[in-house]
Amino acid sequence: MLVMAIGDVVGEGGVKLLCRVLPAFRRLRAIDFVICNGENAAGLGILPQQAEAMYAAGVDVITLGNHSYSRREARQMIEDDRYILRPANFTARNPGRGFGVYDAPRGRRVAVMNLMGRLFMDSNLENPFHTADRLLRETEEKADFTLIDMHAEATSEKLALAYYLDGRVSAVYGTHTHVPTADERVLPGGTGYITDLGMTGAVNSVLGMAPQSSIDRFLGVQGGRQRAAEGECELQGAMFSLDEKTGLCVSVERLALRA
């Protein structure tokens, strides 16, 4: 089983690149299942039409993060669409869900869990370690593979979660920092891991945003709005090759695609 995970899509440029390169790449590499973090597709948040474009391009499940509800238009979509996941450790007062089990080729079932870190993020979140334990214990739907998007700032929190779940899930990968890390590996218990997938957005940018808008923030300019950068884009992510007998990871490959 070959699963592709795509790093945070940033702005219309990132959405357009994904829609341009994913269909052919998925066919070329015979990818079975695609998960994409879409929480920055609209700069901050995601719009319904962007989610539809991602599905049409070949994305199976969209995960989110701290900007899940930045767009008011998305709240009902997040509640109704079971293929969009917001962090599972948000409190139950928030719309949507953070875990799902989905059909894959050859009769296989893929579970996807979206979690968010607490270190440097939001102390009102439930503990992601406890949330993962609870969801893995309580789910009644059988899954052959389980992948976790850990949307977090701290690399230590992502890596600690991966070791905590090593051997119990197929893969744990990080999102949120928009910078790809070079630590892809299979942990001792058989769980695939990478600290951050990176992003899908403009190359000449600050985390996908126009450089000047980020410079202004650090210079103390008040009232400015960040906007997604334009220009050449790159799709970043990783592919996890999973053993269909054990459900664990065989290999991890980093990806960087331009077109």
Phi, psi and omega per residue, in radians:
M1 nan 2.244 -3.112
L2 -2.004 2.044 -3.104
V3 -2.005 2.293 3.100
M4 -1.858 2.279 3.063
A5 -2.032 2.241 -3.041
I6 -1.911 2.307 -3.122
G7 -1.226 2.813 -3.026
D8 -0.685 2.056 3.103
V9 -1.393 2.203 -3.044
V10 -2.044 2.020 3.016
G11 1.242 3.081 -3.129
E12 -1.102 -0.585 3.116
G13 -1.078 -0.719 3.102
G14 -1.167 -0.704 3.117
V15 -1.101 -0.780 -3.107
K16 -1.136 -0.707 3.114
L17 -1.112 -0.803 3.122
L18 -0.974 -0.809 -3.113
C19 -1.163 -0.449 -3.120
R20 -1.433 -0.677 -2.990
V21 -1.772 -0.459 -3.000
L22 -1.152 -0.786 -3.069
P23 -0.977 -0.837 -3.115
A24 -1.220 -0.675 -3.131
F25 -1.168 -0.669 3.121
R26 -1.117 -0.712 3.096
R27 -1.173 -0.763 -3.079
L28 -1.056 -0.746 -3.077
R29 -1.678 0.060 3.131
A30 0.927 0.868 -3.113
I31 -1.337 2.326 -3.063
D32 -1.511 -0.536 -2.999
F33 -2.688 2.414 -3.083
V34 -2.218 2.231 3.063
I35 -2.061 2.364 -3.076
C36 -2.352 2.327 3.014
N37 -1.486 2.105 -3.037
G38 -2.031 0.326 -2.965
E39 -1.240 -0.229 3.115
N40 -2.004 0.312 -3.084
A41 -1.044 -0.587 3.111
A42 -1.742 0.468 -3.005
G43 1.507 -1.215 2.934
L44 -2.154 2.083 -3.115
G45 1.557 -3.038 -3.110
I46 -2.432 2.512 3.118
L47 -1.810 2.643 -3.113
P48 -0.942 -0.709 -3.108
Q49 -1.173 -0.495 3.090
Q50 -1.265 -0.687 3.069
A51 -1.065 -0.752 3.133
E52 -1.094 -0.687 3.116
A53 -1.131 -0.667 3.110
M54 -1.149 -0.752 3.093
Y55 -1.050 -0.775 -3.110
A56 -1.099 -0.514 -3.132
A57 -1.394 -0.256 3.104
G58 2.138 0.134 3.063
V59 -1.347 2.315 3.133
D60 -1.587 -0.715 -3.096
V61 -2.417 2.415 3.098
I62 -1.927 2.215 3.041
T63 -1.826 2.819 -3.075
L64 -2.248 -2.714 -3.111
G65 -3.007 -2.453 -3.044
N66 -1.205 -0.291 3.093
H67 -1.760 0.371 -3.073
S68 -0.897 -0.741 -3.008
Y69 -1.920 0.385 -3.133
S70 -1.172 -0.416 3.099
R71 -1.892 2.047 -3.097
R72 -1.016 -0.583 -3.108
E73 -1.128 -0.318 -3.049
A74 -1.584 -0.234 -3.015
R75 -1.061 -0.785 -3.136
Q76 -1.206 -0.655 3.097
M77 -1.066 -0.759 3.140
I78 -1.107 -0.592 3.108
E79 -1.244 -0.703 -2.976
D80 -1.572 -0.549 -2.975
D81 -1.623 1.925 -3.096
R82 -1.277 -0.142 3.110
Y83 -1.626 0.033 3.005
I84 -1.958 2.204 -3.115
L85 -2.037 2.275 2.943
R86 -1.757 2.884 -3.094
P87 -0.916 2.270 -3.085
A88 -1.183 -0.381 -3.135
N89 -1.624 0.195 2.803
F90 -1.115 2.660 3.110
T91 -1.177 2.789 -3.075
A92 -1.160 -0.196 3.115
R93 -1.244 -0.240 -3.112
N94 -1.577 2.507 3.126
P95 -1.142 2.695 3.029
G96 1.687 -2.948 -3.073
R97 -2.486 2.823 -3.115
G98 -2.093 0.170 -3.073
F99 -2.649 2.450 3.085
G100 -2.717 2.755 3.067
V101 -2.088 2.278 -2.940
Y102 -2.278 2.643 3.102
D103 -1.261 2.497 3.088
A104 -2.358 2.982 -3.137
P105 -1.015 2.761 3.084
R106 1.063 0.530 3.081
G107 1.280 0.199 -3.117
R108 -1.428 2.783 3.118
R109 -2.198 2.291 -3.101
V110 -1.995 2.162 3.037
A111 -1.665 2.384 3.098
V112 -2.193 2.295 3.110
M113 -2.148 2.344 3.089
N114 -1.940 2.112 3.109
L115 -2.161 2.815 3.082
M116 -2.285 2.395 3.132
G117 -1.262 2.805 -3.136
R118 -1.871 -0.451 -3.106
L119 -1.202 2.098 -3.093
F120 1.170 0.225 -3.062
M121 -2.048 -1.528 -3.014
D122 -2.591 1.931 -3.070
S123 -1.238 -0.191 3.133
N124 -1.415 -0.066 3.099
L125 -1.296 2.639 2.985
E126 -1.253 2.765 -3.132
N127 -1.093 2.107 -3.095
P128 -1.147 -0.500 3.103
F129 -1.165 -0.812 3.115
H130 -1.153 -0.671 3.130
T131 -1.104 -0.753 3.104
A132 -1.073 -0.793 3.099
D133 -0.991 -0.827 -3.079
R134 -1.111 -0.794 -3.104
L135 -1.170 -0.696 3.118
L136 -1.163 -0.556 -3.119
R137 -1.397 -0.656 -2.966
E138 -1.596 -0.334 -3.056
T139 -1.073 2.331 3.140
E140 -1.671 -0.248 3.140
E141 -1.519 2.238 -3.139
K142 -1.325 2.329 3.092
A143 -2.176 2.472 3.085
D144 -1.449 -0.487 -3.104
F145 -2.434 2.577 3.089
T146 -2.338 2.182 3.124
L147 -2.139 2.499 -3.067
I148 -2.178 2.188 2.967
D149 -1.625 1.928 3.117
M150 -1.743 1.760 -3.080
H151 -1.525 1.757 -2.969
A152 -2.646 2.720 3.123
E153 -1.450 -0.793 -2.995
A154 -1.482 2.191 3.101
T155 -1.099 -0.602 -3.117
S156 -1.127 -0.644 -3.132
E157 -1.192 -0.683 3.112
K158 -1.131 -0.827 -3.085
L159 -1.182 -0.677 3.121
A160 -1.098 -0.726 3.106
L161 -1.079 -0.720 -3.128
A162 -1.087 -0.772 3.104
Y163 -1.171 -0.607 3.113
Y164 -1.094 -0.618 -3.091
L165 -1.753 0.060 -3.074
D166 -0.982 2.224 -3.127
G167 1.553 -0.219 3.138
R168 -1.782 -0.352 3.119
V169 -2.316 2.844 -3.095
S170 -1.281 -0.746 -3.081
A171 -2.761 2.583 2.977
V172 -2.211 2.226 3.083
Y173 -2.354 2.653 -3.097
G174 -1.743 2.597 2.972
T175 -2.328 3.094 3.018
H176 1.896 -0.713 -3.046
T177 -1.408 -0.274 3.097
H178 1.178 0.216 3.124
V179 -2.136 2.061 -3.093
P180 -1.209 2.435 3.102
T181 -1.797 2.760 -3.051
A182 -1.846 0.592 -3.063
D183 -2.005 0.508 3.120
E184 -1.070 2.414 -3.071
R185 -2.919 2.966 2.937
V186 -1.905 2.125 -3.111
L187 -1.234 2.884 -3.046
P188 -0.965 -0.581 -3.126
G189 -1.488 -0.056 3.067
G190 1.825 0.172 3.105
T191 -1.608 2.248 3.074
G192 -1.282 2.591 -3.047
Y193 -2.652 2.524 2.867
I194 -2.643 2.410 -3.034
T195 -1.171 -0.706 3.070
D196 -2.645 2.354 -3.132
L197 -1.263 -0.407 -2.984
G198 1.669 -2.583 -3.085
M199 -2.494 2.933 3.007
T200 -2.079 1.753 -3.052
G201 -3.054 -2.884 -3.029
A202 -1.162 2.353 -3.133
V203 -1.195 -0.854 -3.135
N204 -1.515 1.454 -3.041
S205 -2.778 3.016 2.945
V206 -1.909 1.720 -3.093
L207 1.005 0.580 3.110
G208 1.646 -0.169 -3.118
M209 -1.729 2.720 3.127
A210 -0.999 2.242 -3.062
P211 -0.946 -0.736 -3.064
Q212 -1.121 -0.622 3.138
S213 -1.166 -0.570 3.074
S214 -1.303 -0.694 3.094
I215 -1.029 -0.766 -3.135
D216 -1.024 -0.698 3.133
R217 -1.057 -0.753 -3.098
F218 -1.323 -0.309 3.043
L219 -1.534 -0.025 3.082
G220 1.502 0.279 3.105
V221 -1.231 2.176 -3.070
Q222 -1.626 2.553 3.000
G223 1.472 -0.016 3.138
G224 -1.347 2.687 3.117
R225 -1.943 2.370 3.051
Q226 -1.351 2.509 3.104
R227 -2.374 2.607 -3.139
A228 -1.123 2.463 3.117
A229 -1.299 2.778 3.087
E230 -1.924 3.038 3.109
G231 1.846 -2.941 -3.081
E232 -1.008 2.379 -3.114
C233 -2.047 2.816 3.080
E234 -2.357 2.420 3.036
L235 -1.668 2.145 3.137
Q236 -2.066 2.587 -3.129
G237 3.062 -2.705 -3.127
A238 -2.686 2.722 3.035
M239 -2.071 2.357 3.134
F240 -1.970 2.106 3.045
S241 -1.620 2.099 -2.990
L242 -2.017 2.422 3.140
D243 -1.338 2.133 -3.063
E244 -1.273 -0.269 3.100
K245 -1.508 -0.732 -3.071
T246 -1.723 -0.385 -3.046
G247 1.380 0.048 -3.115
L248 -1.717 3.069 -2.994
C249 -1.610 2.438 3.096
V250 -1.741 -0.707 -3.120
S251 -2.771 2.775 3.101
V252 -2.242 2.358 3.142
E253 -2.238 2.181 3.057
R254 -1.316 2.609 -3.113
L255 -2.217 2.516 2.993
A256 -2.599 1.930 -3.023
L257 -2.135 2.330 3.018
R258 -2.211 2.768 3.098
A259 -2.701 nan nan
